[in-house]
Amino acid sequence: MDALAETLDAKLRSWKPATAAEVRARVGEVIALADSDVLDLMRSRTREQAVLDMLDEPPAR
């Protein structure tokens, strides 16, 4: 089994049931998006946060 899948499996068994359910739902969403080849069309949260951080910076002189 892939190392990521093994880690996910272990974490799902160790987290609280509500947390594990939320992670399962999110992973399911990512799998569905990957199957539809639309992941490259989505903005990543990291990229979105970087843009928000740039907007919050004081203007350059």
MOJOKA-V408716 format. One record per residue. N is the residue number from 1. PHI is phi in whole degrees, -180 to 180 (999 if undefined). NEAR is the number of other ideal C-beta (glycine too) atoms within 8 Angstrom. D_CENTER is the distance of its C-alpha to the mean C-alpha in Angstrom with 2 decimals. Layout:
N/PHI/NEAR/D_CENTER
N/PHI/NEAR/D_CENTER
//
This chain:
1/999/5/21.13
2/-62/5/18.33
3/-60/6/17.54
4/-65/6/13.80
5/-64/8/14.95
6/-64/9/17.56
7/-64/8/15.37
8/-60/10/13.12
9/-59/9/16.48
10/-64/8/17.99
11/-66/10/15.35
12/-59/10/15.45
13/-76/7/19.19
14/-96/5/19.25
15/-77/9/17.07
16/-60/5/18.76
17/-55/6/18.91
18/-67/6/17.13
19/-66/8/14.10
20/-61/12/14.20
21/-64/8/14.62
22/-64/8/11.62
23/-64/12/9.39
24/-58/9/11.58
25/-63/8/11.17
26/-65/8/7.39
27/-64/9/8.00
28/-60/8/11.05
29/-63/8/9.68
30/-64/9/7.82
31/-62/8/11.19
32/-62/8/13.20
33/-66/10/11.86
34/-65/8/12.50
35/-63/6/15.84
36/-92/6/16.66
37/56/6/16.04
38/-115/7/14.27
39/-60/8/11.04
40/-71/5/13.32
41/-89/4/14.39
42/-87/7/11.27
43/-79/5/10.91
44/-81/6/7.99
45/-63/6/7.67
46/-64/6/9.36
47/-64/8/12.01
48/-62/9/12.60
49/-66/8/13.16
50/-62/8/15.42
51/-66/8/17.42
52/-62/8/17.85
53/-64/8/19.01
54/-65/7/21.44
55/-68/6/22.81
56/-81/5/23.50
57/-68/6/25.42
58/-66/3/29.19
59/-63/4/30.82
60/-75/3/32.32
61/-97/2/36.09
//
